[in-house]
Amino acid sequence: MNPSYDFAGQVAFVTGASSGMGLAAARAFAESGAAVAVTDINETALNAAAKDLADAGHQVLAIVCDVTDEDQVAAAVDRTVDTFGRLDMAYNNAGIQIPPSDAADEAIEVFDRVNAINLRGVWASMKHELRHMRAQGSGAIVNCSSLGGLVGIPGRASYHASKHGVIGLTTSAALEYAPRGVRINAVCPGTIDTPMVTDMIAKGELDQAEAEANQPINRLGTAEEIAQAVLWLCSPGASFVVGVALPVDGGYVAR
């Protein structure tokens, strides 16, 4: 049984919210009473996800947003505050995976793209969320890193660089903003059963049996399990948790 939270009267902002972990977190925030702004670059999938939330009776605002464009990110955060009056919680989840590559062969375009989305996108989102939370004197932000932010894996150097960078952003900003009433943490998912992972398996970029065996719990995680970690980090139950990179990985990094 998952814990329950009362986020009535609060506002959450979620990037990469049209599917997978972002959608699961948005749904969990909404089911806990929060008004939710959901953003994604995929307009069709985003509108479908927002409709499902609205049809379930939740307050939801859908905003098409490319997190590599800081102006779009700023506008999305501002629109959220203009619509709902405040910003209490954010889950900066938007990210991509890239095919494995020998570090000596990877194209600069691939490195730039994965870092533009996974790292700079988190930076831009957090920056503009903090502008509002700083004025309020309160808030909680969760940035999405990865087990790839905590360890290295051959063939994944550029992706892991982006996710290590998210942890550096998180810890430094957390120290800066804890005295101002804003808590910032990161969640580090293991291999999770999401559309992105399904696509990797279909393309032969990930072996499911090996991925399951590498997680001592011997299965893939679920998007809902990541969402529950995000909600806890945003909740009063985590009021003394600051600057943490929380593995939610079935034991992968504990080996």
SESEGU-885783 format. One record per residue (C-alpha): residue number from 1; chain; x, y, z. Coordinates in nm, 3 decimals, padded with zeros to 5 digits. Example, Ala and Ser with C-alpha at 12.3 -4.5 7.8 and 13.67 -1.06 7.14 Angstrom:
! residues 2
<node><i>1</i><ch>A</ch><px>01.230</px><py>-00.450</py><pz>00.780</pz></node>
<node><i>2</i><ch>A</ch><px>01.367</px><py>-00.106</py><pz>00.714</pz></node>
This chain:
! residues 255
<node><i>1</i><ch>A</ch><px>00.000</px><py>00.000</py><pz>00.000</pz></node>
<node><i>2</i><ch>A</ch><px>00.136</px><py>00.341</py><pz>-00.095</pz></node>
<node><i>3</i><ch>A</ch><px>00.131</px><py>00.625</py><pz>00.159</pz></node>
<node><i>4</i><ch>A</ch><px>-00.122</px><py>00.899</py><pz>00.102</pz></node>
<node><i>5</i><ch>A</ch><px>-00.050</px><py>01.271</py><pz>00.091</pz></node>
<node><i>6</i><ch>A</ch><px>-00.268</px><py>01.577</py><pz>00.118</pz></node>
<node><i>7</i><ch>A</ch><px>-00.151</px><py>01.829</py><pz>-00.141</pz></node>
<node><i>8</i><ch>A</ch><px>-00.483</px><py>02.012</py><pz>-00.161</pz></node>
<node><i>9</i><ch>A</ch><px>-00.429</px><py>02.380</py><pz>-00.244</pz></node>
<node><i>10</i><ch>A</ch><px>-00.081</px><py>02.311</py><pz>-00.378</pz></node>
<node><i>11</i><ch>A</ch><px>00.053</px><py>02.325</py><pz>-00.732</pz></node>
<node><i>12</i><ch>A</ch><px>00.291</px><py>02.081</py><pz>-00.901</pz></node>
<node><i>13</i><ch>A</ch><px>00.487</px><py>02.123</py><pz>-01.226</pz></node>
<node><i>14</i><ch>A</ch><px>00.608</px><py>01.815</py><pz>-01.415</pz></node>
<node><i>15</i><ch>A</ch><px>00.824</px><py>01.801</py><pz>-01.729</pz></node>
<node><i>16</i><ch>A</ch><px>00.827</px><py>01.504</py><pz>-01.963</pz></node>
<node><i>17</i><ch>A</ch><px>00.477</px><py>01.429</py><pz>-01.840</pz></node>
<node><i>18</i><ch>A</ch><px>00.311</px><py>01.264</py><pz>-02.139</pz></node>
<node><i>19</i><ch>A</ch><px>00.417</px><py>00.910</py><pz>-02.046</pz></node>
<node><i>20</i><ch>A</ch><px>00.628</px><py>00.695</py><pz>-01.818</pz></node>
<node><i>21</i><ch>A</ch><px>00.761</px><py>00.833</py><pz>-01.491</pz></node>
<node><i>22</i><ch>A</ch><px>00.648</px><py>01.189</py><pz>-01.562</pz></node>
<node><i>23</i><ch>A</ch><px>00.288</px><py>01.088</py><pz>-01.623</pz></node>
<node><i>24</i><ch>A</ch><px>00.287</px><py>00.859</py><pz>-01.321</pz></node>
<node><i>25</i><ch>A</ch><px>00.414</px><py>01.144</py><pz>-01.102</pz></node>
<node><i>26</i><ch>A</ch><px>00.163</px><py>01.390</py><pz>-01.245</pz></node>
<node><i>27</i><ch>A</ch><px>-00.120</px><py>01.145</py><pz>-01.179</pz></node>
<node><i>28</i><ch>A</ch><px>00.004</px><py>01.081</py><pz>-00.825</pz></node>
<node><i>29</i><ch>A</ch><px>00.026</px><py>01.454</py><pz>-00.750</pz></node>
<node><i>30</i><ch>A</ch><px>-00.325</px><py>01.505</py><pz>-00.886</pz></node>
<node><i>31</i><ch>A</ch><px>-00.469</px><py>01.212</py><pz>-00.694</pz></node>
<node><i>32</i><ch>A</ch><px>-00.319</px><py>01.366</py><pz>-00.380</pz></node>
<node><i>33</i><ch>A</ch><px>-00.512</px><py>01.686</py><pz>-00.440</pz></node>
<node><i>34</i><ch>A</ch><px>-00.260</px><py>01.910</py><pz>-00.620</pz></node>
<node><i>35</i><ch>A</ch><px>-00.331</px><py>02.115</py><pz>-00.928</pz></node>
<node><i>36</i><ch>A</ch><px>-00.083</px><py>01.993</py><pz>-01.188</pz></node>
<node><i>37</i><ch>A</ch><px>00.086</px><py>02.158</py><pz>-01.485</pz></node>
<node><i>38</i><ch>A</ch><px>00.209</px><py>01.892</py><pz>-01.726</pz></node>
<node><i>39</i><ch>A</ch><px>00.461</px><py>01.971</py><pz>-02.000</pz></node>
<node><i>40</i><ch>A</ch><px>00.609</px><py>01.773</py><pz>-02.285</pz></node>
<node><i>41</i><ch>A</ch><px>00.741</px><py>01.825</py><pz>-02.637</pz></node>
<node><i>42</i><ch>A</ch><px>00.495</px><py>01.564</py><pz>-02.774</pz></node>
<node><i>43</i><ch>A</ch><px>00.174</px><py>01.764</py><pz>-02.807</pz></node>
<node><i>44</i><ch>A</ch><px>-00.051</px><py>01.473</py><pz>-02.905</pz></node>
<node><i>45</i><ch>A</ch><px>00.058</px><py>01.249</py><pz>-02.618</pz></node>
<node><i>46</i><ch>A</ch><px>00.052</px><py>01.541</py><pz>-02.374</pz></node>
<node><i>47</i><ch>A</ch><px>-00.304</px><py>01.640</py><pz>-02.462</pz></node>
<node><i>48</i><ch>A</ch><px>-00.417</px><py>01.279</py><pz>-02.427</pz></node>
<node><i>49</i><ch>A</ch><px>-00.256</px><py>01.250</py><pz>-02.084</pz></node>
<node><i>50</i><ch>A</ch><px>-00.405</px><py>01.582</py><pz>-01.971</pz></node>
<node><i>51</i><ch>A</ch><px>-00.750</px><py>01.478</py><pz>-02.091</pz></node>
<node><i>52</i><ch>A</ch><px>-00.730</px><py>01.158</py><pz>-01.888</pz></node>
<node><i>53</i><ch>A</ch><px>-00.641</px><py>01.358</py><pz>-01.578</pz></node>
<node><i>54</i><ch>A</ch><px>-00.913</px><py>01.615</py><pz>-01.639</pz></node>
<node><i>55</i><ch>A</ch><px>-01.172</px><py>01.343</py><pz>-01.707</pz></node>
<node><i>56</i><ch>A</ch><px>-01.081</px><py>01.195</py><pz>-01.367</pz></node>
<node><i>57</i><ch>A</ch><px>-01.177</px><py>01.528</py><pz>-01.207</pz></node>
<node><i>58</i><ch>A</ch><px>-00.831</px><py>01.671</py><pz>-01.154</pz></node>
<node><i>59</i><ch>A</ch><px>-00.710</px><py>02.028</py><pz>-01.209</pz></node>
<node><i>60</i><ch>A</ch><px>-00.462</px><py>02.006</py><pz>-01.494</pz></node>
<node><i>61</i><ch>A</ch><px>-00.289</px><py>02.247</py><pz>-01.730</pz></node>
<node><i>62</i><ch>A</ch><px>-00.112</px><py>02.111</py><pz>-02.040</pz></node>
<node><i>63</i><ch>A</ch><px>00.176</px><py>02.313</py><pz>-02.185</pz></node>
<node><i>64</i><ch>A</ch><px>00.379</px><py>02.208</py><pz>-02.487</pz></node>
<node><i>65</i><ch>A</ch><px>00.742</px><py>02.275</py><pz>-02.398</pz></node>
<node><i>66</i><ch>A</ch><px>01.085</px><py>02.189</py><pz>-02.533</pz></node>
<node><i>67</i><ch>A</ch><px>01.313</px><py>02.193</py><pz>-02.230</pz></node>
<node><i>68</i><ch>A</ch><px>01.616</px><py>02.269</py><pz>-02.447</pz></node>
<node><i>69</i><ch>A</ch><px>01.464</px><py>02.614</py><pz>-02.511</pz></node>
<node><i>70</i><ch>A</ch><px>01.500</px><py>02.822</py><pz>-02.195</pz></node>
<node><i>71</i><ch>A</ch><px>01.242</px><py>03.077</py><pz>-02.313</pz></node>
<node><i>72</i><ch>A</ch><px>00.982</px><py>02.801</py><pz>-02.349</pz></node>
<node><i>73</i><ch>A</ch><px>01.066</px><py>02.668</py><pz>-02.004</pz></node>
<node><i>74</i><ch>A</ch><px>01.036</px><py>03.014</py><pz>-01.847</pz></node>
<node><i>75</i><ch>A</ch><px>00.704</px><py>03.071</py><pz>-02.021</pz></node>
<node><i>76</i><ch>A</ch><px>00.570</px><py>02.734</py><pz>-01.905</pz></node>
<node><i>77</i><ch>A</ch><px>00.660</px><py>02.800</py><pz>-01.542</pz></node>
<node><i>78</i><ch>A</ch><px>00.520</px><py>03.153</py><pz>-01.558</pz></node>
<node><i>79</i><ch>A</ch><px>00.196</px><py>03.028</py><pz>-01.715</pz></node>
<node><i>80</i><ch>A</ch><px>00.160</px><py>02.772</py><pz>-01.437</pz></node>
<node><i>81</i><ch>A</ch><px>00.189</px><py>03.042</py><pz>-01.171</pz></node>
<node><i>82</i><ch>A</ch><px>-00.040</px><py>03.277</py><pz>-01.365</pz></node>
<node><i>83</i><ch>A</ch><px>-00.303</px><py>03.001</py><pz>-01.387</pz></node>
<node><i>84</i><ch>A</ch><px>-00.285</px><py>02.851</py><pz>-01.040</pz></node>
<node><i>85</i><ch>A</ch><px>-00.140</px><py>03.138</py><pz>-00.838</pz></node>
<node><i>86</i><ch>A</ch><px>00.169</px><py>02.965</py><pz>-00.699</pz></node>
<node><i>87</i><ch>A</ch><px>00.420</px><py>02.683</py><pz>-00.742</pz></node>
<node><i>88</i><ch>A</ch><px>00.487</px><py>02.439</py><pz>-00.459</pz></node>
<node><i>89</i><ch>A</ch><px>00.640</px><py>02.129</py><pz>-00.615</pz></node>
<node><i>90</i><ch>A</ch><px>00.827</px><py>02.037</py><pz>-00.932</pz></node>
<node><i>91</i><ch>A</ch><px>00.952</px><py>01.715</py><pz>-01.084</pz></node>
<node><i>92</i><ch>A</ch><px>01.204</px><py>01.786</py><pz>-01.360</pz></node>
<node><i>93</i><ch>A</ch><px>01.173</px><py>01.456</py><pz>-01.539</pz></node>
<node><i>94</i><ch>A</ch><px>01.217</px><py>01.525</py><pz>-01.913</pz></node>
<node><i>95</i><ch>A</ch><px>01.500</px><py>01.319</py><pz>-02.053</pz></node>
<node><i>96</i><ch>A</ch><px>01.616</px><py>01.089</py><pz>-02.329</pz></node>
<node><i>97</i><ch>A</ch><px>01.834</px><py>00.781</py><pz>-02.365</pz></node>
<node><i>98</i><ch>A</ch><px>02.083</px><py>00.734</py><pz>-02.649</pz></node>
<node><i>99</i><ch>A</ch><px>02.220</px><py>00.418</py><pz>-02.811</pz></node>
<node><i>100</i><ch>A</ch><px>02.534</px><py>00.268</py><pz>-02.658</pz></node>
<node><i>101</i><ch>A</ch><px>02.855</px><py>00.389</py><pz>-02.818</pz></node>
<node><i>102</i><ch>A</ch><px>03.229</px><py>00.347</py><pz>-02.789</pz></node>
<node><i>103</i><ch>A</ch><px>03.347</px><py>00.669</py><pz>-02.623</pz></node>
<node><i>104</i><ch>A</ch><px>03.602</px><py>00.718</py><pz>-02.903</pz></node>
<node><i>105</i><ch>A</ch><px>03.335</px><py>00.703</py><pz>-03.172</pz></node>
<node><i>106</i><ch>A</ch><px>03.040</px><py>00.900</py><pz>-03.038</pz></node>
<node><i>107</i><ch>A</ch><px>02.935</px><py>01.198</py><pz>-03.248</pz></node>
<node><i>108</i><ch>A</ch><px>02.942</px><py>01.543</py><pz>-03.091</pz></node>
<node><i>109</i><ch>A</ch><px>02.581</px><py>01.592</py><pz>-03.202</pz></node>
<node><i>110</i><ch>A</ch><px>02.475</px><py>01.300</py><pz>-02.983</pz></node>
<node><i>111</i><ch>A</ch><px>02.666</px><py>01.434</py><pz>-02.683</pz></node>
<node><i>112</i><ch>A</ch><px>02.517</px><py>01.780</py><pz>-02.730</pz></node>
<node><i>113</i><ch>A</ch><px>02.162</px><py>01.650</py><pz>-02.768</pz></node>
<node><i>114</i><ch>A</ch><px>02.160</px><py>01.426</py><pz>-02.460</pz></node>
<node><i>115</i><ch>A</ch><px>02.313</px><py>01.699</py><pz>-02.246</pz></node>
<node><i>116</i><ch>A</ch><px>02.081</px><py>01.968</py><pz>-02.385</pz></node>
<node><i>117</i><ch>A</ch><px>01.777</px><py>01.770</py><pz>-02.273</pz></node>
<node><i>118</i><ch>A</ch><px>01.895</px><py>01.575</py><pz>-01.968</pz></node>
<node><i>119</i><ch>A</ch><px>02.118</px><py>01.838</py><pz>-01.810</pz></node>
<node><i>120</i><ch>A</ch><px>02.048</px><py>02.182</py><pz>-01.951</pz></node>
<node><i>121</i><ch>A</ch><px>01.675</px><py>02.108</py><pz>-01.952</pz></node>
<node><i>122</i><ch>A</ch><px>01.687</px><py>02.032</py><pz>-01.580</pz></node>
<node><i>123</i><ch>A</ch><px>01.900</px><py>02.341</py><pz>-01.521</pz></node>
<node><i>124</i><ch>A</ch><px>01.654</px><py>02.568</py><pz>-01.705</pz></node>
<node><i>125</i><ch>A</ch><px>01.351</px><py>02.413</py><pz>-01.534</pz></node>
<node><i>126</i><ch>A</ch><px>01.501</px><py>02.440</py><pz>-01.188</pz></node>
<node><i>127</i><ch>A</ch><px>01.621</px><py>02.796</py><pz>-01.253</pz></node>
<node><i>128</i><ch>A</ch><px>01.277</px><py>02.927</py><pz>-01.340</pz></node>
<node><i>129</i><ch>A</ch><px>01.098</px><py>02.726</py><pz>-01.072</pz></node>
<node><i>130</i><ch>A</ch><px>01.335</px><py>02.875</py><pz>-00.816</pz></node>
<node><i>131</i><ch>A</ch><px>01.252</px><py>03.228</py><pz>-00.927</pz></node>
<node><i>132</i><ch>A</ch><px>00.897</px><py>03.175</py><pz>-00.803</pz></node>
<node><i>133</i><ch>A</ch><px>00.979</px><py>02.958</py><pz>-00.502</pz></node>
<node><i>134</i><ch>A</ch><px>01.240</px><py>03.209</py><pz>-00.386</pz></node>
<node><i>135</i><ch>A</ch><px>00.973</px><py>03.478</py><pz>-00.378</pz></node>
<node><i>136</i><ch>A</ch><px>00.734</px><py>03.248</py><pz>-00.190</pz></node>
<node><i>137</i><ch>A</ch><px>00.998</px><py>03.131</py><pz>00.055</pz></node>
<node><i>138</i><ch>A</ch><px>00.886</px><py>02.771</py><pz>00.011</pz></node>
<node><i>139</i><ch>A</ch><px>00.887</px><py>02.482</py><pz>-00.233</pz></node>
<node><i>140</i><ch>A</ch><px>01.025</px><py>02.140</py><pz>-00.316</pz></node>
<node><i>141</i><ch>A</ch><px>01.202</px><py>02.036</py><pz>-00.635</pz></node>
<node><i>142</i><ch>A</ch><px>01.296</px><py>01.684</py><pz>-00.746</pz></node>
<node><i>143</i><ch>A</ch><px>01.534</px><py>01.649</py><pz>-01.038</pz></node>
<node><i>144</i><ch>A</ch><px>01.547</px><py>01.323</py><pz>-01.232</pz></node>
<node><i>145</i><ch>A</ch><px>01.895</px><py>01.176</py><pz>-01.245</pz></node>
<node><i>146</i><ch>A</ch><px>01.949</px><py>00.801</py><pz>-01.283</pz></node>
<node><i>147</i><ch>A</ch><px>02.150</px><py>00.513</py><pz>-01.149</pz></node>
<node><i>148</i><ch>A</ch><px>02.367</px><py>00.644</py><pz>-01.435</pz></node>
<node><i>149</i><ch>A</ch><px>02.429</px><py>00.952</py><pz>-01.222</pz></node>
<node><i>150</i><ch>A</ch><px>02.587</px><py>00.735</py><pz>-00.954</pz></node>
<node><i>151</i><ch>A</ch><px>02.788</px><py>00.476</py><pz>-01.146</pz></node>
<node><i>152</i><ch>A</ch><px>02.952</px><py>00.426</py><pz>-01.484</pz></node>
<node><i>153</i><ch>A</ch><px>02.864</px><py>00.166</py><pz>-01.747</pz></node>
<node><i>154</i><ch>A</ch><px>03.071</px><py>00.095</py><pz>-02.060</pz></node>
<node><i>155</i><ch>A</ch><px>02.917</px><py>00.242</py><pz>-02.373</pz></node>
<node><i>156</i><ch>A</ch><px>02.712</px><py>00.500</py><pz>-02.183</pz></node>
<node><i>157</i><ch>A</ch><px>02.961</px><py>00.781</py><pz>-02.118</pz></node>
<node><i>158</i><ch>A</ch><px>02.763</px><py>01.071</py><pz>-02.263</pz></node>
<node><i>159</i><ch>A</ch><px>02.433</px><py>00.969</py><pz>-02.105</pz></node>
<node><i>160</i><ch>A</ch><px>02.599</px><py>00.916</py><pz>-01.769</pz></node>
<node><i>161</i><ch>A</ch><px>02.775</px><py>01.251</py><pz>-01.797</pz></node>
<node><i>162</i><ch>A</ch><px>02.436</px><py>01.418</py><pz>-01.828</pz></node>
<node><i>163</i><ch>A</ch><px>02.297</px><py>01.233</py><pz>-01.528</pz></node>
<node><i>164</i><ch>A</ch><px>02.604</px><py>01.293</py><pz>-01.311</pz></node>
<node><i>165</i><ch>A</ch><px>02.564</px><py>01.660</py><pz>-01.397</pz></node>
<node><i>166</i><ch>A</ch><px>02.206</px><py>01.659</py><pz>-01.267</pz></node>
<node><i>167</i><ch>A</ch><px>02.334</px><py>01.547</py><pz>-00.927</pz></node>
<node><i>168</i><ch>A</ch><px>02.590</px><py>01.827</py><pz>-00.923</pz></node>
<node><i>169</i><ch>A</ch><px>02.320</px><py>02.082</py><pz>-01.006</pz></node>
<node><i>170</i><ch>A</ch><px>02.096</px><py>01.936</py><pz>-00.739</pz></node>
<node><i>171</i><ch>A</ch><px>02.342</px><py>01.930</py><pz>-00.451</pz></node>
<node><i>172</i><ch>A</ch><px>02.482</px><py>02.276</py><pz>-00.514</pz></node>
<node><i>173</i><ch>A</ch><px>02.141</px><py>02.440</py><pz>-00.557</pz></node>
<node><i>174</i><ch>A</ch><px>02.011</px><py>02.250</py><pz>-00.254</pz></node>
<node><i>175</i><ch>A</ch><px>02.279</px><py>02.404</py><pz>-00.034</pz></node>
<node><i>176</i><ch>A</ch><px>02.202</px><py>02.748</py><pz>-00.175</pz></node>
<node><i>177</i><ch>A</ch><px>01.827</px><py>02.730</py><pz>-00.128</pz></node>
<node><i>178</i><ch>A</ch><px>01.774</px><py>02.527</py><pz>00.189</pz></node>
<node><i>179</i><ch>A</ch><px>01.814</px><py>02.842</py><pz>00.404</pz></node>
<node><i>180</i><ch>A</ch><px>01.547</px><py>03.009</py><pz>00.189</pz></node>
<node><i>181</i><ch>A</ch><px>01.281</px><py>02.745</py><pz>00.251</pz></node>
<node><i>182</i><ch>A</ch><px>01.320</px><py>02.547</py><pz>-00.072</pz></node>
<node><i>183</i><ch>A</ch><px>01.426</px><py>02.182</py><pz>-00.064</pz></node>
<node><i>184</i><ch>A</ch><px>01.594</px><py>02.033</py><pz>-00.371</pz></node>
<node><i>185</i><ch>A</ch><px>01.669</px><py>01.663</py><pz>-00.418</pz></node>
<node><i>186</i><ch>A</ch><px>01.722</px><py>01.415</py><pz>-00.699</pz></node>
<node><i>187</i><ch>A</ch><px>01.575</px><py>01.075</py><pz>-00.769</pz></node>
<node><i>188</i><ch>A</ch><px>01.793</px><py>00.812</py><pz>-00.937</pz></node>
<node><i>189</i><ch>A</ch><px>01.577</px><py>00.548</py><pz>-01.106</pz></node>
<node><i>190</i><ch>A</ch><px>01.713</px><py>00.210</py><pz>-01.203</pz></node>
<node><i>191</i><ch>A</ch><px>01.580</px><py>00.031</py><pz>-01.509</pz></node>
<node><i>192</i><ch>A</ch><px>01.209</px><py>00.110</py><pz>-01.511</pz></node>
<node><i>193</i><ch>A</ch><px>00.930</px><py>-00.039</py><pz>-01.720</pz></node>
<node><i>194</i><ch>A</ch><px>00.851</px><py>00.270</py><pz>-01.929</pz></node>
<node><i>195</i><ch>A</ch><px>00.794</px><py>00.331</py><pz>-02.302</pz></node>
<node><i>196</i><ch>A</ch><px>01.156</px><py>00.446</py><pz>-02.332</pz></node>
<node><i>197</i><ch>A</ch><px>01.290</px><py>00.120</py><pz>-02.188</pz></node>
<node><i>198</i><ch>A</ch><px>01.045</px><py>-00.084</py><pz>-02.398</pz></node>
<node><i>199</i><ch>A</ch><px>01.182</px><py>00.093</py><pz>-02.706</pz></node>
<node><i>200</i><ch>A</ch><px>01.541</px><py>00.022</py><pz>-02.601</pz></node>
<node><i>201</i><ch>A</ch><px>01.460</px><py>-00.348</py><pz>-02.559</pz></node>
<node><i>202</i><ch>A</ch><px>01.285</px><py>-00.358</py><pz>-02.898</pz></node>
<node><i>203</i><ch>A</ch><px>01.589</px><py>-00.199</py><pz>-03.067</pz></node>
<node><i>204</i><ch>A</ch><px>01.832</px><py>-00.442</py><pz>-02.904</pz></node>
<node><i>205</i><ch>A</ch><px>01.996</px><py>-00.163</py><pz>-02.702</pz></node>
<node><i>206</i><ch>A</ch><px>01.902</px><py>-00.329</py><pz>-02.372</pz></node>
<node><i>207</i><ch>A</ch><px>01.865</px><py>-00.694</py><pz>-02.277</pz></node>
<node><i>208</i><ch>A</ch><px>01.566</px><py>-00.725</py><pz>-02.044</pz></node>
<node><i>209</i><ch>A</ch><px>01.682</px><py>-01.044</py><pz>-01.872</pz></node>
<node><i>210</i><ch>A</ch><px>02.024</px><py>-00.890</py><pz>-01.805</pz></node>
<node><i>211</i><ch>A</ch><px>01.866</px><py>-00.567</py><pz>-01.679</pz></node>
<node><i>212</i><ch>A</ch><px>01.645</px><py>-00.761</py><pz>-01.439</pz></node>
<node><i>213</i><ch>A</ch><px>01.937</px><py>-00.972</py><pz>-01.319</pz></node>
<node><i>214</i><ch>A</ch><px>02.146</px><py>-00.659</py><pz>-01.254</pz></node>
<node><i>215</i><ch>A</ch><px>01.883</px><py>-00.531</py><pz>-01.008</pz></node>
<node><i>216</i><ch>A</ch><px>01.897</px><py>-00.750</py><pz>-00.696</pz></node>
<node><i>217</i><ch>A</ch><px>01.518</px><py>-00.733</py><pz>-00.667</pz></node>
<node><i>218</i><ch>A</ch><px>01.519</px><py>-00.931</py><pz>-00.996</pz></node>
<node><i>219</i><ch>A</ch><px>01.266</px><py>-00.725</py><pz>-01.189</pz></node>
<node><i>220</i><ch>A</ch><px>01.220</px><py>-00.393</py><pz>-01.360</pz></node>
<node><i>221</i><ch>A</ch><px>01.083</px><py>-00.107</py><pz>-01.154</pz></node>
<node><i>222</i><ch>A</ch><px>00.751</px><py>00.060</py><pz>-01.228</pz></node>
<node><i>223</i><ch>A</ch><px>00.684</px><py>00.422</py><pz>-01.310</pz></node>
<node><i>224</i><ch>A</ch><px>00.450</px><py>00.434</py><pz>-01.010</pz></node>
<node><i>225</i><ch>A</ch><px>00.734</px><py>00.334</py><pz>-00.777</pz></node>
<node><i>226</i><ch>A</ch><px>00.938</px><py>00.630</py><pz>-00.899</pz></node>
<node><i>227</i><ch>A</ch><px>00.636</px><py>00.856</py><pz>-00.861</pz></node>
<node><i>228</i><ch>A</ch><px>00.596</px><py>00.753</py><pz>-00.499</pz></node>
<node><i>229</i><ch>A</ch><px>00.959</px><py>00.842</py><pz>-00.428</pz></node>
<node><i>230</i><ch>A</ch><px>00.907</px><py>01.182</py><pz>-00.593</pz></node>
<node><i>231</i><ch>A</ch><px>00.594</px><py>01.252</py><pz>-00.389</pz></node>
<node><i>232</i><ch>A</ch><px>00.768</px><py>01.157</py><pz>-00.066</pz></node>
<node><i>233</i><ch>A</ch><px>01.060</px><py>01.389</py><pz>-00.143</pz></node>
<node><i>234</i><ch>A</ch><px>00.807</px><py>01.671</py><pz>-00.199</pz></node>
<node><i>235</i><ch>A</ch><px>00.605</px><py>01.591</py><pz>00.112</pz></node>
<node><i>236</i><ch>A</ch><px>00.634</px><py>01.706</py><pz>00.474</pz></node>
<node><i>237</i><ch>A</ch><px>00.757</px><py>01.355</py><pz>00.548</pz></node>
<node><i>238</i><ch>A</ch><px>01.087</px><py>01.452</py><pz>00.382</pz></node>
<node><i>239</i><ch>A</ch><px>01.108</px><py>01.795</py><pz>00.546</pz></node>
<node><i>240</i><ch>A</ch><px>01.466</px><py>01.732</py><pz>00.667</pz></node>
<node><i>241</i><ch>A</ch><px>01.587</px><py>01.576</py><pz>00.340</pz></node>
<node><i>242</i><ch>A</ch><px>01.805</px><py>01.816</py><pz>00.140</pz></node>
<node><i>243</i><ch>A</ch><px>02.049</px><py>01.757</py><pz>-00.146</pz></node>
<node><i>244</i><ch>A</ch><px>01.998</px><py>01.382</py><pz>-00.163</pz></node>
<node><i>245</i><ch>A</ch><px>02.045</px><py>01.168</py><pz>-00.475</pz></node>
<node><i>246</i><ch>A</ch><px>01.799</px><py>00.891</py><pz>-00.387</pz></node>
<node><i>247</i><ch>A</ch><px>01.853</px><py>00.558</py><pz>-00.565</pz></node>
<node><i>248</i><ch>A</ch><px>01.523</px><py>00.387</py><pz>-00.654</pz></node>
<node><i>249</i><ch>A</ch><px>01.685</px><py>00.104</py><pz>-00.839</pz></node>
<node><i>250</i><ch>A</ch><px>01.600</px><py>-00.234</py><pz>-00.685</pz></node>
<node><i>251</i><ch>A</ch><px>01.941</px><py>-00.244</py><pz>-00.518</pz></node>
<node><i>252</i><ch>A</ch><px>02.157</px><py>-00.186</py><pz>-00.827</pz></node>
<node><i>253</i><ch>A</ch><px>02.401</px><py>00.062</py><pz>-00.674</pz></node>
<node><i>254</i><ch>A</ch><px>02.411</px><py>-00.121</py><pz>-00.339</pz></node>
<node><i>255</i><ch>A</ch><px>02.601</px><py>-00.413</py><pz>-00.494</pz></node>
